[in-house]
Amino acid sequence: MARPSNCGFLEVPRVNPEIWSRLRDNRSGKMRDLRSANVQKAIASAAAALLRMLDSISGKGDNLEPKELFRKGMEALTLLGHASNEISLRRREALQPLLSRDYAFLCQNKDLKVTSLLFGDNLSASMNDAKKVAQMGRNMTPRKFG
């Protein structure tokens, strides 16, 4: 979504080249930053759509038809929903080092849908499954060939 020219704050700031080049050996750090920048981009795009709607309603911008206003509102809502979900996934990742390794995989499991609870509504079932899988892994012995 194109941003209005008088709204520079809707631009996603890039990492200064001097800093970015020092992250050369830290691929995970760069990936974290890029994922955060993508969330910012979704929020900025949603804000730009809302600004276009408000400009149209106020008479300062293009006179959009109600269907187009609705479409822009849905677009903004979709982008904000995406941004919120991505932030929830980043929160899970941040909690991973704080959990025992038997449950840490839950932080990366995208099948656990975020609901009103960060790890979804059926966490106890997922944790029991995780416990069983971890136990199976500890009980397995490597086969000897030869």
N, C-alpha and C positions, 0 to 999 in steps of 0.2 A: 504494500500500500504506500503510495507516495505521500510523503509528509509535507505539510505546509511549510513554505520557506521561512516563516517567522517562528518556527518551532524547532530550533536546533537541539533542544533537550531530548527530542524523540529519536535522535541518532544513537546507535550503539557505539560507545567509545571503544576504540581499539587499544590494545596494550602498546605502550610506547616501544618503538623498535629496539631501544637499548635494553629494555627489560626482556622483551620477547626473545631476543638473540641469546640471552643468558639462560633461557629455559630450554635451550637446544637439547640438553641431555636429560631433560625431565619431560618425557612424552606424556605421562599421566597428568602432570600439571598443566600442560598445554590443552589436553583433552578436557579437563575440568573447566578451564577458562572458556574454551569454545562452546561447551554445553551451556555454560552460564550466559554467554553472549547470545546464544540462540534463544534462550528464555527472554532475555532483554529485547531481542528483535521481535518476538511475538507480542510482547507487551507494548512496544513502540508502535507496531503495526495496528494493534487494537486501538491505541490512543489516536492514531492518525485517522482511522475509520470513524471513531466517535467525534473527532474534531470536524471532519467533513460533514457529518450529520448535523452537528450543532451549527456550523456555518450555514448550511442549507436552511435549517429551521429559523435561524435569525435573519435570513435574507442577505447575508454577507457573501455567501458562496453560491455555487450552482443551485438552482431551484430543483431539488430532487423530488421525484414522484414518491408517494407513500411506499410503493413496492420496493423502490431502490433504497429508501431509508431503512426499511425492514431488512433488506439484504445486507446492508452495511452494518446494521445492529447485530445481526446473526453472525456476520463475519467477525466482528469485534468480540462477541461472546465466545465464539469458537476459539479464537486466539488466546483469550484470557483463560479459558478452560485448559487449553494445552499448556500454557505457562504455569498454571497452578499445579497441574499433574507433574510437570518436569521438576518443579521445586520440591514436590513431595518425594520424588525419586532421588533427588540430590540429598534430601534429609535422611532418607534411608541409608544411602551410601555413607553419610557422615556418622551414622550410628554403628556401622559395621565393626569398627575397631573396638567398640565398647561391649560387644557381645561375645559369648563363648564361640569357639569355632564351629561347634555343632549347629548353631543357629545363625551364624554370620551369612550363610548363603541366602537367607530370607531377604537380606538387604538388596540382593542383586536379582531376585526372582520377579520378573515382570509379569508372571502369571497371577501374582497376588495383586488384585486390583485395589487401588486406594479407594476407600469409602470414607465414612466419617472417622474411620480409624486408619492410621498410616499404613498398617500392614494388612488391612482388610478385615472383614467380619469373621472369618474362619481361621484365625491365627492359631488357636489351640490345636486344631486338626493338622495344620501345616507344620507346627512344631513337633507334634507326635510323629508325623511322617519323617521329618528331619531326624528325629531321634532314632527311628528305626533304620533309616538309611545309614546313619553314622555308626550304629551298632553293627550292621551288616558289614560295613567296610572294615571295622576293627576285627571282626570274626573271620574274615576271609584270609586264607593263607595262599601265598603264591604257589602255583604249580611248578613242579620241577620237571623239566624236559630233558630227555637224553638218555 
